[in-house]
Amino acid sequence: MNGSQGRLRRGVGDPFGGFAPESPCGARTDPGGFASQARSVRLPFTAVDETADLLERRGEPNVILLELAVGGRLDEARLRTAVRDALGAHPMARARKAADGLWHCRSSWEIPAAPDLDPLTVAAPGALRADERRQAMDTAVPLGVSPLLRIRLLPGGGDGDRLLVVTHHALFDAISCLGLVTSVIRRYNGAPDPVAEVDPALARTLPPPAPAPVRAQRARPARPVRVARVGTAGAEGYGCVLHALGASATEALATGARRQGATVNDLLITGLALALARWNREHGGQVTPLRITMPINARPADSRFEVISNLSRLTSIDIADGRDPAALLVSVAQQTRLAKRTQAPAGGPAALLLGAPRLPYAVRRSLVPVVRTVARRYADTTMLSNLGRLPALPSFDGAGPITHLWMAAPAPMPRGLSVSALTVEDRLHLAVRHRRGVLDTAAATAFTGRLVAAFAELAELPAAPEQLPI
């Protein structure tokens, strides 16, 4: 274990390892440890937390959606107990925003001994999944009420039950949402969670790995294009198209990426760029310059799913011209490799201002309209969030195997569209989340078809004459 992780081991009998809290404007207090149990359950927001809180706006909840399908039926009482036990085992999963007033310089999470409410609800038999999914994405999760997640059990017909899990992006990213769901499955089965080597409360404050002595030298587009709108003007709320590739198509993507000396992630970003350029060209929109946000996971490798926090770092991939798929894939691969060797900003450029540790909350909140105005002009076109190939999840005892698993990242305006991907067992699952004012349901379904076709096209490219090291 390296030096930074060595300092993060759990303290005996102390669930937060003796982490010293901060005063309202960032001065560290009580360096020897907590003075009282009351203070031991307060942790400062990170810049990412602050930004996710401040940028959320009415009618556009900043939530992640995870949808899980099982082959059989889940027992409601057993599931409710499992959720309760998982929350009991993960203090950060019970966190809520403390009422610190307007003039504090850093907001705080407070961790109650027990959640304020039971997050599990059950839909009526026969409820339409699309309606339930839309309601889940369009319902805000208040930061001041513990826990910052909602779980909805959808009793299924002949194809089994589903779980909709919604978490607030200020506290959870997709990986920690998945980690908590995995804990729920373990508890449902009567199994304990593994003990993380690092203290989960401290790991969220780790500095990013030191970047290599390399700096990206890229000309940034002045104003990225927007997705050509084929939606109902004034329509509110989110929609989401779910798609799963078969095992052979998923393997073809992996094989095609290796043949090009690229990664599956490179291929997904390139396919999204091709689909967007073609979509805009078909619908009279601008094609270039196009820019795609790519989250980079900054978690400690030995506790990837045990740290509940929003630890993603954001970088951008520039798409100058999408007419030559092979050349575009090379360009994307070069950029993703460089991005992994350089320090991507936590929370993106907005966090530099909205997460500034010395500015009072009221001042930073007053700057939100300025940030949104800049974002309308300079925010990336869209985002591709890829969790990669996940380890096999345990099955719910008695409910059969997990047959599908999707994750859908937020798609706030001005982007209005995000694509999320993960691979479970031998199948790639895609979620295309969209603002209904940007793409209506039919348009989002058509776009998803173009996206899948672009992936298949890239998978069939001949081997590159010169391959980049993966």
DRENGU-135649 format. One record per residue (C-alpha): residue in three letters; y, z, x. Coordinates in steps of 0.2 Angstrom, whole numbers, padded with zeros to 4 digits, always signed. Layout:
<atoms>
ALAYZX/...
</atoms>
This chain:
<atoms>
MET+0000+0000+0000/ASN+0017-0004+0007/GLY+0031+0008+0009/SER+0041+0005-0007/GLN+0025+0007-0017/GLY+0020+0022-0007/ARG+0036+0031-0014/LEU+0031+0027-0031/ARG+0015+0036-0034/ARG+0014+0047-0049/GLY+0018+0066-0046/VAL+0005+0078-0051/GLY+0008+0084-0069/ASP+0024+0074-0070/PRO+0023+0058-0080/PHE+0038+0051-0072/GLY+0034+0056-0054/GLY+0050+0066-0052/PHE+0062+0052-0054/ALA+0080+0058-0053/PRO+0091+0053-0068/GLU+0109+0046-0066/SER+0125+0052-0073/PRO+0134+0041-0085/CYS+0143+0031-0072/GLY+0129+0029-0060/ALA+0130+0044-0049/ARG+0113+0051-0045/THR+0110+0069-0050/ASP+0097+0083-0048/PRO+0089+0074-0033/GLY+0076+0087-0031/GLY+0068+0083-0048/PHE+0071+0087-0066/ALA+0080+0103-0071/SER+0073+0103-0088/GLN+0060+0094-0099/ALA+0074+0087-0110/ARG+0081+0078-0095/SER+0064+0072-0089/VAL+0063+0060-0104/ARG+0079+0050-0100/LEU+0079+0035-0090/PRO+0094+0023-0086/PHE+0094+0005-0093/THR+0093-0009-0080/ALA+0105-0023-0079/VAL+0092-0033-0089/ASP+0090-0020-0102/GLU+0109-0019-0105/THR+0111-0038-0106/ALA+0097-0040-0118/ASP+0105-0026-0129/LEU+0123-0033-0128/LEU+0118-0052-0131/GLU+0108-0049-0147/ARG+0117-0054-0162/ARG+0115-0052-0181/GLY+0103-0065-0188/GLU+0095-0068-0171/PRO+0084-0054-0166/ASN+0080-0053-0148/VAL+0061-0051-0150/ILE+0045-0057-0142/LEU+0031-0062-0154/LEU+0012-0060-0149/GLU-0001-0067-0161/LEU-0019-0062-0159/ALA-0034-0069-0169/VAL-0051-0061-0170/GLY-0067-0068-0177/GLY-0070-0054-0189/ARG-0062-0040-0198/LEU-0052-0025-0191/ASP-0053-0008-0198/GLU-0036-0002-0203/ALA-0038+0017-0200/ARG-0047+0014-0183/LEU-0033+0002-0178/ARG-0019+0014-0184/THR-0027+0028-0173/ALA-0028+0016-0158/VAL-0010+0011-0159/ARG-0005+0030-0160/ASP-0016+0034-0145/ALA-0009+0019-0135/LEU+0009+0025-0138/GLY+0004+0042-0133/ALA-0003+0036-0117/HIS+0012+0025-0112/PRO+0028+0035-0113/MET+0039+0020-0110/ALA+0032+0012-0125/ARG+0040+0026-0135/ALA+0057+0024-0128/ARG+0072+0022-0139/LYS+0090+0019-0134/ALA+0100+0036-0133/ALA+0116+0038-0142/ASP+0127+0039-0127/GLY+0144+0033-0135/LEU+0155+0019-0130/TRP+0162+0025-0113/HIS+0146+0028-0103/CYS+0143+0016-0089/ARG+0125+0015-0091/SER+0115+0016-0107/SER+0099+0027-0107/TRP+0082+0026-0114/GLU+0076+0043-0121/ILE+0057+0045-0123/PRO+0052+0057-0138/ALA+0036+0066-0138/ALA+0031+0056-0153/PRO+0037+0039-0161/ASP+0049+0040-0175/LEU+0039+0029-0186/ASP+0021+0022-0188/PRO+0023+0004-0182/LEU+0008-0003-0190/THR+0009-0011-0208/VAL-0003-0022-0217/ALA+0000-0038-0226/ALA-0007-0041-0244/PRO-0023-0051-0244/GLY-0019-0069-0245/ALA-0002-0068-0237/LEU+0003-0084-0229/ARG+0003-0083-0210/ALA+0018-0095-0208/ASP+0029-0084-0219/GLU+0023-0068-0211/ARG+0026-0075-0194/ARG+0044-0081-0199/GLN+0048-0064-0206/ALA+0042-0055-0190/MET+0053-0066-0179/ASP+0068-0064-0191/THR+0067-0045-0193/ALA+0077-0035-0181/VAL+0069-0020-0171/PRO+0083-0007-0170/LEU+0085+0000-0152/GLY+0088+0018-0158/VAL+0072+0020-0167/SER+0055+0023-0158/PRO+0045+0013-0155/LEU+0053-0004-0151/LEU+0038-0013-0158/ARG+0030-0018-0175/ILE+0012-0023-0178/ARG+0007-0032-0193/LEU-0011-0034-0198/LEU-0015-0050-0208/PRO-0031-0048-0217/GLY-0040-0065-0215/GLY-0051-0076-0226/GLY-0066-0084-0218/ASP-0058-0086-0201/GLY-0055-0068-0197/ASP-0040-0056-0196/ARG-0024-0058-0186/LEU-0012-0046-0178/LEU+0007-0050-0176/VAL+0015-0040-0163/VAL+0034-0040-0161/THR+0043-0031-0147/HIS+0061-0029-0142/HIS+0065-0039-0127/ALA+0077-0025-0120/LEU+0062-0015-0116/PHE+0047-0027-0116/ASP+0043-0043-0108/ALA+0028-0054-0113/ILE+0017-0046-0100/SER+0021-0028-0105/CYS+0019-0033-0123/LEU+0002-0040-0119/GLY-0002-0024-0108/LEU+0001-0013-0123/VAL-0010-0023-0134/THR-0023-0022-0122/SER-0022-0003-0122/VAL-0023-0003-0141/ILE-0039-0013-0139/ARG-0046-0001-0127/ARG-0042+0014-0138/TYR-0049+0005-0153/ASN-0065+0004-0143/GLY-0064+0022-0137/ALA-0061+0017-0119/PRO-0047+0024-0108/ASP-0033+0014-0099/PRO-0034+0012-0080/VAL-0022+0024-0070/ALA-0009+0013-0062/GLU-0006+0016-0043/VAL+0013+0016-0046/ASP+0023+0026-0058/PRO+0027+0015-0073/ALA+0044+0023-0075/LEU+0049+0020-0057/ALA+0042+0003-0055/ARG+0054-0004-0067/THR+0068+0001-0054/LEU+0060-0007-0039/PRO+0071-0020-0030/PRO+0065-0037-0030/PRO+0055-0043-0015/ALA+0065-0048+0000/PRO+0068-0067-0001/ALA+0063-0078+0013/PRO+0077-0085+0024/VAL+0079-0100+0013/ARG+0093-0104+0001/ALA+0092-0117-0013/GLN+0104-0131-0010/ARG+0106-0139-0027/ALA+0120-0148-0036/ARG+0121-0139-0052/PRO+0124-0149-0068/ALA+0141-0146-0075/ARG+0134-0145-0093/PRO+0116-0146-0098/VAL+0111-0157-0113/ARG+0106-0149-0129/VAL+0090-0152-0139/ALA+0094-0166-0152/ARG+0095-0158-0169/VAL+0083-0163-0182/GLY+0085-0148-0193/THR+0094-0143-0209/ALA+0112-0139-0205/GLY+0116-0121-0207/ALA+0098-0116-0208/GLU+0095-0098-0201/GLY+0080-0090-0193/TYR+0066-0095-0182/GLY+0051-0106-0184/CYS+0036-0107-0173/VAL+0022-0120-0170/LEU+0006-0114-0163/HIS-0006-0125-0154/ALA-0022-0123-0143/LEU-0029-0136-0132/GLY-0048-0137-0131/ALA-0058-0132-0116/SER-0059-0150-0109/ALA-0040-0154-0111/THR-0036-0137-0103/GLU-0048-0141-0088/ALA-0040-0159-0087/LEU-0023-0151-0085/ALA-0029-0140-0070/THR-0038-0154-0062/GLY-0023-0166-0064/ALA-0011-0153-0056/ARG-0023-0150-0041/ARG-0024-0169-0039/GLN-0005-0170-0037/GLY-0004-0155-0026/ALA+0005-0145-0040/THR+0002-0130-0051/VAL-0002-0130-0070/ASN+0015-0122-0072/ASP+0023-0137-0063/LEU+0014-0149-0074/LEU+0020-0139-0090/ILE+0038-0139-0085/THR+0037-0157-0081/GLY+0029-0161-0097/LEU+0042-0151-0106/ALA+0056-0161-0097/LEU+0048-0178-0102/ALA+0046-0173-0120/LEU+0064-0167-0121/ALA+0071-0182-0113/ARG+0061-0194-0124/TRP+0065-0183-0140/ASN+0083-0184-0136/ARG+0083-0203-0132/GLU+0074-0206-0149/HIS+0086-0196-0159/GLY+0102-0201-0151/GLY+0105-0186-0140/GLN+0110-0185-0122/VAL+0096-0186-0109/THR+0104-0180-0093/PRO+0108-0168-0085/LEU+0094-0157-0092/ARG+0089-0139-0086/ILE+0074-0128-0089/THR+0074-0109-0087/MET+0058-0103-0078/PRO+0055-0084-0079/ILE+0047-0077-0063/ASN+0037-0061-0065/ALA+0043-0047-0053/ARG+0029-0034-0056/PRO+0019-0025-0043/ALA+0003-0035-0040/ASP-0008-0020-0042/SER-0001-0014-0059/ARG+0003-0031-0068/PHE-0001-0025-0085/GLU+0003-0006-0084/VAL+0022-0006-0082/ILE+0031-0007-0098/SER+0048-0015-0095/ASN+0057-0031-0095/LEU+0055-0036-0076/SER+0056-0055-0077/ARG+0068-0064-0066/LEU+0075-0080-0071/THR+0078-0096-0061/SER+0082-0114-0067/ILE+0074-0131-0064/ASP+0085-0146-0064/ILE+0079-0162-0071/ALA+0090-0176-0065/ASP+0080-0191-0072/GLY+0064-0190-0082/ARG+0059-0209-0082/ASP+0047-0208-0068/PRO+0034-0194-0072/ALA+0026-0194-0054/ALA+0043-0192-0046/LEU+0048-0179-0058/LEU+0033-0169-0055/VAL+0036-0169-0036/SER+0054-0163-0039/VAL+0049-0149-0051/ALA+0035-0143-0039/GLN+0048-0143-0024/GLN+0060-0133-0035/THR+0047-0120-0041/ARG+0041-0117-0023/LEU+0059-0114-0018/ALA+0062-0103-0032/LYS+0048-0091-0028/ARG+0054-0089-0010/THR+0072-0085-0016/GLN+0079-0071-0025/ALA+0081-0075-0043/PRO+0094-0065-0053/ALA+0087-0052-0064/GLY+0092-0056-0082/GLY+0101-0072-0077/PRO+0119-0074-0073/ALA+0125-0065-0088/ALA+0117-0049-0081/LEU+0129-0049-0067/LEU+0144-0045-0079/LEU+0135-0037-0094/GLY+0124-0026-0083/ALA+0138-0021-0071/PRO+0134-0003-0067/ARG+0153+0003-0065/LEU+0160-0004-0081/PRO+0160+0006-0097/TYR+0149+0000-0111/ALA+0164-0003-0122/VAL+0172-0014-0109/ARG+0156-0024-0106/ARG+0153-0026-0125/SER+0171-0033-0127/LEU+0166-0046-0114/VAL+0151-0053-0124/PRO+0161-0066-0133/VAL+0167-0073-0117/VAL+0149-0074-0110/ARG+0144-0082-0126/THR+0157-0095-0125/VAL+0152-0099-0107/ALA+0134-0100-0112/ARG+0138-0113-0126/ARG+0143-0124-0112/TYR+0132-0119-0097/ALA+0116-0111-0103/ASP+0100-0120-0099/THR+0093-0133-0111/THR+0077-0124-0115/MET+0065-0112-0107/LEU+0046-0113-0102/SER+0038-0096-0101/ASN+0020-0097-0094/LEU+0010-0082-0092/GLY-0004-0091-0083/ARG-0022-0088-0084/LEU-0025-0071-0091/PRO-0040-0060-0087/ALA-0052-0059-0101/LEU-0047-0047-0114/PRO-0059-0035-0121/SER-0066-0038-0139/PHE-0062-0027-0154/ASP-0078-0017-0157/GLY-0086-0024-0172/ALA-0073-0037-0176/GLY-0080-0051-0164/PRO-0071-0059-0150/ILE-0053-0064-0148/THR-0052-0082-0153/HIS-0034-0086-0150/LEU-0019-0078-0142/TRP-0001-0084-0142/MET+0015-0078-0136/ALA+0032-0084-0141/ALA+0048-0080-0131/PRO+0065-0079-0139/ALA+0075-0095-0142/PRO+0093-0090-0144/MET+0107-0102-0147/PRO+0113-0113-0139/ARG+0095-0117-0133/GLY+0087-0115-0150/LEU+0070-0120-0142/SER+0058-0111-0131/VAL+0040-0116-0126/SER+0028-0102-0121/ALA+0010-0104-0113/LEU-0004-0094-0108/THR-0023-0098-0104/VAL-0036-0086-0111/GLU-0054-0090-0106/ASP-0054-0109-0105/ARG-0040-0113-0118/LEU-0022-0116-0115/HIS-0012-0109-0130/LEU+0006-0116-0133/ALA+0020-0108-0145/VAL+0035-0119-0148/ARG+0048-0107-0155/HIS+0063-0115-0163/ARG+0079-0111-0173/ARG+0077-0119-0189/GLY+0095-0126-0188/VAL+0089-0136-0172/LEU+0072-0142-0178/ASP+0065-0140-0195/THR+0046-0137-0197/ALA+0042-0156-0198/ALA+0052-0160-0182/ALA+0045-0145-0172/THR+0028-0151-0176/ALA+0032-0168-0171/PHE+0040-0162-0155/THR+0024-0151-0151/GLY+0014-0167-0153/ARG+0025-0176-0140/LEU+0024-0161-0128/VAL+0005-0161-0129/ALA+0005-0180-0126/ALA+0016-0178-0111/PHE+0004-0165-0103/ALA-0010-0177-0106/GLU-0001-0191-0098/LEU+0003-0180-0082/ALA-0015-0175-0081/GLU-0020-0193-0079/LEU-0008-0197-0065/PRO-0017-0204-0049/ALA-0018-0193-0034/ALA-0001-0191-0025/PRO+0000-0199-0007/GLU+0008-0183+0000/GLN+0004-0167-0008/LEU+0014-0151-0007/PRO+0005-0135-0003/ILE+0001-0125-0019/
</atoms>
